[in-house]
Structures are given as structure tokens and as C-alpha cells.
């Protein structure tokens, strides 16, 4: 099943993320290497959130991702939500 994870960032995320960015990217890469995280990135102009696409059997995997993400743990992401996504066109590995 496909899911989208939406993050809402705190103000000044670009400055505040610096001490946590390396750990966050390592966390993201771990899920990508396992084939569970397909695409992800921050919104631009303004940088006020992010979207991450997952392909997993159960959304609990995404909930685990969120609970261990350094951006969430360090309160750079005050709110987030998971939506099941029905893909009708295109391909993703």
C-alpha cells in the first residue's frame, strides 16, 4: 500500500535543523535502502513542511519512522499526518 506522510515545520526550520540534519538524513536513508521510503523532500518557497511517499504493508512502519525521526524528536515537526494514497498512474520502485 502507498501512503503519504506530511510534516508541518516550525518557523525558521532552515536555521534550526542544522544540528539534526545529518541524523535525519541517515534516518531517511535507512528506510529508503529498505525500499519502504520511495520519495521525500521539503516544500519550497516557503519551506514550511515536507511530504514523504512510502510503500509499506502497514502504516505502523510509518508511525515508527515518525517516532524516531530526529526532526520530530527535537520538535522541529510539531504536527504530522499520514494519508493512504491510491496510486493510479506512474511507477515507483
C-alpha positions as CSV (number, residue, x, y, z in Angstrom):
1,X,0.0,0.0,0.0
2,X,1.1,3.5,-0.7
3,X,1.0,6.3,2.0
4,X,2.0,9.9,2.1
5,X,3.4,11.4,5.2
6,X,3.0,15.1,5.6
7,X,5.2,17.2,8.0
8,X,4.5,20.7,9.2
9,X,7.7,22.5,10.1
10,X,8.3,25.1,12.8
11,X,9.2,28.7,11.7
12,X,12.9,29.1,10.8
13,X,13.3,25.4,10.0
14,X,16.2,26.0,7.7
15,X,18.3,27.5,10.5
16,X,17.0,25.3,13.3
17,X,17.5,22.0,11.5
18,X,21.3,22.2,11.2
19,X,22.3,20.3,14.4
20,X,19.8,17.5,13.5
21,X,20.1,17.3,9.7
22,X,22.8,14.6,9.4
23,X,20.9,12.3,11.8
24,X,17.6,13.0,10.0
25,X,19.1,12.2,6.6
26,X,20.6,9.0,7.9
27,X,17.2,8.0,9.3
28,X,15.5,8.7,6.0
29,X,18.2,6.8,4.0
30,X,17.7,3.7,6.3
31,X,14.0,3.5,5.2
32,X,14.9,4.2,1.6
33,X,17.5,1.4,1.5
34,X,14.9,-1.0,2.8
35,X,12.6,0.0,-0.1
36,X,9.9,1.4,2.1
37,X,10.5,5.1,1.5
38,X,10.2,6.0,-2.2
39,X,10.4,9.8,-2.4
40,X,10.7,12.6,0.1
41,X,11.5,16.2,0.4
42,X,10.7,19.6,1.8
43,X,8.3,22.1,0.3
44,X,10.0,25.3,-1.1
45,X,9.0,28.9,-1.1
46,X,8.1,28.7,1.7
47,X,9.9,25.9,3.4
48,X,7.0,25.1,5.8
49,X,6.7,21.4,5.5
50,X,7.5,18.2,3.7
51,X,6.0,15.2,2.0
52,X,7.3,11.6,2.1
53,X,5.9,8.7,0.0
54,X,6.1,5.2,1.4
55,X,5.2,1.8,0.1
56,X,4.6,-0.5,3.1
57,X,2.2,-3.2,4.2
58,X,1.1,-1.4,7.3
59,X,1.1,2.3,8.4
60,X,2.7,1.3,11.7
61,X,6.0,1.3,9.9
62,X,5.5,5.0,9.1
63,X,4.5,5.7,12.7
64,X,7.7,4.1,13.8
65,X,9.6,6.3,11.3
66,X,8.0,9.4,12.7
67,X,8.6,8.5,16.3
68,X,12.3,8.0,15.7
69,X,12.9,10.9,13.3
70,X,15.3,13.4,14.8
71,X,13.2,16.3,13.4
72,X,10.2,15.1,15.3
73,X,12.0,14.1,18.4
74,X,13.6,17.6,18.6
75,X,10.3,19.3,18.0
76,X,11.1,20.7,14.5
77,X,7.9,19.0,13.3
78,X,5.1,19.9,15.6
79,X,2.4,18.2,13.6
80,X,2.3,15.4,11.0
81,X,-0.3,13.2,9.3
82,X,-0.4,10.0,7.3
83,X,-2.7,9.5,4.4
84,X,-3.3,6.3,2.5
85,X,-2.7,7.1,-1.2
86,X,-4.3,5.4,-4.2
87,X,-1.8,5.5,-7.0
88,X,-3.4,5.3,-10.4
89,X,-0.7,6.4,-12.8
90,X,3.1,6.3,-12.9
91,X,5.6,3.9,-11.3
92,X,7.8,3.8,-8.3
93,X,10.3,1.2,-7.2
